[in-house]
Amino acid sequence: MDSFINIATLVALLVNTIALIVVIYQTSIAKRSLTITKKSIDDAKTQRQLEILPKFTWIIEVQVQLEHWKRDLQERKDKLQKGVNEKNDEMVKEASDTRIKSSKDLSLNKFLYDNMPSWLRELWISGAQYYYDAIAPLPSVYKDEKPNYNYAQSWISERGEDSLQAISKLLEYLEDMVPSVILNTPASLSDKDFLRD
């Protein structure tokens, strides 16, 4: 009986050893697979950056526009909140004053829109729509020489906040899109100075 238990123990030990070797081998394969996947993703990102390099100025243009809209909305939101808190009619009037009366007043360049990559165009137009959605109703905050504090508070917590969050999310998609070494290229000479006729 002891020999049967010893044989069973040896067989179990052998099976466990084989199972351990298989697990180690699978882990090694999984690690290699993850390394290859990461390299593939990095290569795809580099490829995408290289493909858009000739038109990277469009990315910068869209990024600058989104940042401008975000900053404008944040400043208006902060000023409105301060005006509402202090019941300051002049501050509310100043924050609600805008030259944007229609979507065309955003003055988006049609040439850029028609020629930029479709994914970038969608980011740009989405940002414009969120900005316009927030900015268009602002004149109602101060109408007929009177502030509407309830509407101002509603704008702050709903439209203003929603648009700010959406534009911030759009900006995340453009992060690191243009390599920083290109953005920081010395500008002492123009591109044409390096070209020969």
MODELLER restraints for C-alpha pairs under 7 A, 6 or more apart:
rsr = mdl.restraints
at = mdl.atoms
rsr.add(forms.Gaussian(group=physical.xy_distance, feature=features.Distance(at['CA:49:A'], at['CA:177:A']), mean=6.46, stdev=0.5))
rsr.add(forms.Gaussian(group=physical.xy_distance, feature=features.Distance(at['CA:49:A'], at['CA:178:A']), mean=6.48, stdev=0.5))
rsr.add(forms.Gaussian(group=physical.xy_distance, feature=features.Distance(at['CA:56:A'], at['CA:178:A']), mean=6.57, stdev=0.5))
rsr.add(forms.Gaussian(group=physical.xy_distance, feature=features.Distance(at['CA:58:A'], at['CA:116:A']), mean=6.88, stdev=0.5))
rsr.add(forms.Gaussian(group=physical.xy_distance, feature=features.Distance(at['CA:62:A'], at['CA:124:A']), mean=5.93, stdev=0.5))
rsr.add(forms.Gaussian(group=physical.xy_distance, feature=features.Distance(at['CA:63:A'], at['CA:171:A']), mean=6.66, stdev=0.5))
rsr.add(forms.Gaussian(group=physical.xy_distance, feature=features.Distance(at['CA:63:A'], at['CA:174:A']), mean=6.90, stdev=0.5))
rsr.add(forms.Gaussian(group=physical.xy_distance, feature=features.Distance(at['CA:66:A'], at['CA:127:A']), mean=6.30, stdev=0.5))
rsr.add(forms.Gaussian(group=physical.xy_distance, feature=features.Distance(at['CA:66:A'], at['CA:167:A']), mean=6.56, stdev=0.5))
rsr.add(forms.Gaussian(group=physical.xy_distance, feature=features.Distance(at['CA:66:A'], at['CA:171:A']), mean=6.85, stdev=0.5))
rsr.add(forms.Gaussian(group=physical.xy_distance, feature=features.Distance(at['CA:69:A'], at['CA:131:A']), mean=6.33, stdev=0.5))
rsr.add(forms.Gaussian(group=physical.xy_distance, feature=features.Distance(at['CA:70:A'], at['CA:164:A']), mean=5.89, stdev=0.5))
rsr.add(forms.Gaussian(group=physical.xy_distance, feature=features.Distance(at['CA:70:A'], at['CA:167:A']), mean=6.36, stdev=0.5))
rsr.add(forms.Gaussian(group=physical.xy_distance, feature=features.Distance(at['CA:73:A'], at['CA:160:A']), mean=6.63, stdev=0.5))
rsr.add(forms.Gaussian(group=physical.xy_distance, feature=features.Distance(at['CA:73:A'], at['CA:164:A']), mean=6.76, stdev=0.5))
rsr.add(forms.Gaussian(group=physical.xy_distance, feature=features.Distance(at['CA:76:A'], at['CA:95:A']), mean=5.07, stdev=0.5))
rsr.add(forms.Gaussian(group=physical.xy_distance, feature=features.Distance(at['CA:77:A'], at['CA:156:A']), mean=5.73, stdev=0.5))
rsr.add(forms.Gaussian(group=physical.xy_distance, feature=features.Distance(at['CA:77:A'], at['CA:160:A']), mean=6.50, stdev=0.5))
rsr.add(forms.Gaussian(group=physical.xy_distance, feature=features.Distance(at['CA:79:A'], at['CA:91:A']), mean=6.66, stdev=0.5))
rsr.add(forms.Gaussian(group=physical.xy_distance, feature=features.Distance(at['CA:79:A'], at['CA:95:A']), mean=5.94, stdev=0.5))
rsr.add(forms.Gaussian(group=physical.xy_distance, feature=features.Distance(at['CA:80:A'], at['CA:91:A']), mean=6.88, stdev=0.5))
rsr.add(forms.Gaussian(group=physical.xy_distance, feature=features.Distance(at['CA:80:A'], at['CA:92:A']), mean=5.37, stdev=0.5))
rsr.add(forms.Gaussian(group=physical.xy_distance, feature=features.Distance(at['CA:80:A'], at['CA:95:A']), mean=5.80, stdev=0.5))
rsr.add(forms.Gaussian(group=physical.xy_distance, feature=features.Distance(at['CA:80:A'], at['CA:152:A']), mean=6.83, stdev=0.5))
rsr.add(forms.Gaussian(group=physical.xy_distance, feature=features.Distance(at['CA:83:A'], at['CA:89:A']), mean=6.75, stdev=0.5))
rsr.add(forms.Gaussian(group=physical.xy_distance, feature=features.Distance(at['CA:83:A'], at['CA:91:A']), mean=5.13, stdev=0.5))
rsr.add(forms.Gaussian(group=physical.xy_distance, feature=features.Distance(at['CA:83:A'], at['CA:92:A']), mean=5.21, stdev=0.5))
rsr.add(forms.Gaussian(group=physical.xy_distance, feature=features.Distance(at['CA:84:A'], at['CA:149:A']), mean=6.03, stdev=0.5))
rsr.add(forms.Gaussian(group=physical.xy_distance, feature=features.Distance(at['CA:89:A'], at['CA:147:A']), mean=6.05, stdev=0.5))
rsr.add(forms.Gaussian(group=physical.xy_distance, feature=features.Distance(at['CA:92:A'], at['CA:142:A']), mean=6.83, stdev=0.5))
rsr.add(forms.Gaussian(group=physical.xy_distance, feature=features.Distance(at['CA:92:A'], at['CA:147:A']), mean=6.61, stdev=0.5))
rsr.add(forms.Gaussian(group=physical.xy_distance, feature=features.Distance(at['CA:93:A'], at['CA:142:A']), mean=5.53, stdev=0.5))
rsr.add(forms.Gaussian(group=physical.xy_distance, feature=features.Distance(at['CA:93:A'], at['CA:147:A']), mean=6.97, stdev=0.5))
rsr.add(forms.Gaussian(group=physical.xy_distance, feature=features.Distance(at['CA:96:A'], at['CA:138:A']), mean=4.98, stdev=0.5))
rsr.add(forms.Gaussian(group=physical.xy_distance, feature=features.Distance(at['CA:96:A'], at['CA:139:A']), mean=5.42, stdev=0.5))
rsr.add(forms.Gaussian(group=physical.xy_distance, feature=features.Distance(at['CA:96:A'], at['CA:141:A']), mean=6.15, stdev=0.5))
rsr.add(forms.Gaussian(group=physical.xy_distance, feature=features.Distance(at['CA:96:A'], at['CA:142:A']), mean=6.43, stdev=0.5))
rsr.add(forms.Gaussian(group=physical.xy_distance, feature=features.Distance(at['CA:97:A'], at['CA:139:A']), mean=6.27, stdev=0.5))
rsr.add(forms.Gaussian(group=physical.xy_distance, feature=features.Distance(at['CA:100:A'], at['CA:106:A']), mean=6.93, stdev=0.5))
rsr.add(forms.Gaussian(group=physical.xy_distance, feature=features.Distance(at['CA:100:A'], at['CA:136:A']), mean=6.67, stdev=0.5))
rsr.add(forms.Gaussian(group=physical.xy_distance, feature=features.Distance(at['CA:101:A'], at['CA:136:A']), mean=6.53, stdev=0.5))
rsr.add(forms.Gaussian(group=physical.xy_distance, feature=features.Distance(at['CA:103:A'], at['CA:132:A']), mean=6.55, stdev=0.5))
rsr.add(forms.Gaussian(group=physical.xy_distance, feature=features.Distance(at['CA:113:A'], at['CA:121:A']), mean=5.99, stdev=0.5))
rsr.add(forms.Gaussian(group=physical.xy_distance, feature=features.Distance(at['CA:123:A'], at['CA:170:A']), mean=6.29, stdev=0.5))
rsr.add(forms.Gaussian(group=physical.xy_distance, feature=features.Distance(at['CA:127:A'], at['CA:167:A']), mean=5.62, stdev=0.5))
rsr.add(forms.Gaussian(group=physical.xy_distance, feature=features.Distance(at['CA:130:A'], at['CA:163:A']), mean=5.10, stdev=0.5))
rsr.add(forms.Gaussian(group=physical.xy_distance, feature=features.Distance(at['CA:131:A'], at['CA:163:A']), mean=6.19, stdev=0.5))
rsr.add(forms.Gaussian(group=physical.xy_distance, feature=features.Distance(at['CA:134:A'], at['CA:159:A']), mean=5.25, stdev=0.5))
rsr.add(forms.Gaussian(group=physical.xy_distance, feature=features.Distance(at['CA:134:A'], at['CA:160:A']), mean=5.55, stdev=0.5))
rsr.add(forms.Gaussian(group=physical.xy_distance, feature=features.Distance(at['CA:134:A'], at['CA:163:A']), mean=6.29, stdev=0.5))
rsr.add(forms.Gaussian(group=physical.xy_distance, feature=features.Distance(at['CA:141:A'], at['CA:147:A']), mean=5.85, stdev=0.5))
rsr.add(forms.Gaussian(group=physical.xy_distance, feature=features.Distance(at['CA:141:A'], at['CA:148:A']), mean=5.21, stdev=0.5))
rsr.add(forms.Gaussian(group=physical.xy_distance, feature=features.Distance(at['CA:141:A'], at['CA:151:A']), mean=6.01, stdev=0.5))
rsr.add(forms.Gaussian(group=physical.xy_distance, feature=features.Distance(at['CA:141:A'], at['CA:152:A']), mean=5.39, stdev=0.5))
rsr.add(forms.Gaussian(group=physical.xy_distance, feature=features.Distance(at['CA:142:A'], at['CA:148:A']), mean=6.00, stdev=0.5))
